[in-house]
């Protein structure tokens, strides 16, 4: 799952060279603001054909949080 998300993160953040790891903090390490985080989650939803409730998005602090949620939700 991390592999799929890495591709989405790289395209969305327009940084193809960063090695995205599970312990990266979404807002600081990836340089996202809260609006960009919501947009990123919308992109993940679209590409993976899932729905992530808005109330859950605020709980995502790291890349691994997103991976864990999607892994439980999707698989």
N, C-alpha and C positions, 0 to 999 in steps of 0.2 A: 504494500500500500504506500509506503514511503516513496518508492520509485515513481509511482503515478503522481503523487502530490509534488514531488520535487520538480517535475516537468511543469506543472501548473504554476508553482511558485516562481520558477525561473522566468517563464514567459510573462507572468503578471508583473513581476518586479523588474523586468527587463534587464536581468542580470544573469546571463547564461553561464558565468564562470564561478559563481559562488557555490561552494559545496554545502548544500542545505542538509542540516542534521536535525534530529529530533529534539535536541536540547536548545535549539535556537528560539529566542523570544521573538514573537511575531512583530510587536510594536517597535522594539529597539534593534534587534539584530537584522531584521528584514527591512527596517525603516518605514514601516507602515503606520499610518494614523488610523484612528477608529473607523473613519469612512472607508478607507482603502481596505481595511480588514473585512468589512461587510461586503464590499465589491468582490474581494477575493473569495469569500465563502460562497457568494452567488455563482461565481465562475466554477468553483468546485462542484456545487450542486448541479449545475448545468452539464458539466463534463462527465460526472459520475452518475447522473440521473437519480439523485437523492434529494431529500428535503432536510435541511437543518433548521430547527426552530430558532427564531430570533433570540429567545431567552438563553439559548445555549451558546451563542456566539461570544457573549461576554465572558464565558468561562474559559475560552481558548486563550491561553497565555503563550504556549509553546507550539512548535510544529508537532511535537509528539501528542499533545492534547487533541489536535485535529485528527491525527492518524488513529489514535485510540478510539475516538468517537466514531469515526467512519468505519473502522474495523468491526466494531460491535454492531453498528447500525446496518452495515451492508453485508457482512459476512457471518 
